[in-house]
Amino acid sequence: MEKKEIAAAIKYDQEKTSAPRVVAKGEGYIAQKIKEIASEMDIPTYKDEKLVKQLNNLAIGEEIPPELYQVVAEILAFIIRLDTKGET
């Protein structure tokens, strides 16, 4: 049996929220669209199957729980490093 594609998107606005929020999530076709939109808008993506499953258990607009802060912080740091490299 083929694994169903799964994706989630988070957004973090330090001035408006205390933690990143889930802004999109889904499986199959919706997951593909999330990835397509990210690609079209040059939004970096990160693959972590365990994390995406946890994010998909949250509601749209819900802040990530404290137990995910560390892993999400590491991903955000990774993305910031990618953005910084692109600016040089």
Secondary structure, 3 states (H helix, E strand, C coil): CCCCCEEEEEECCCCCCCCCEEEEEEECHHHHHHHHHHHHCCCCCCCCHHHHHHHHCCCCCCECCHHHHHHHHHHHHHHHHHHHHHHC
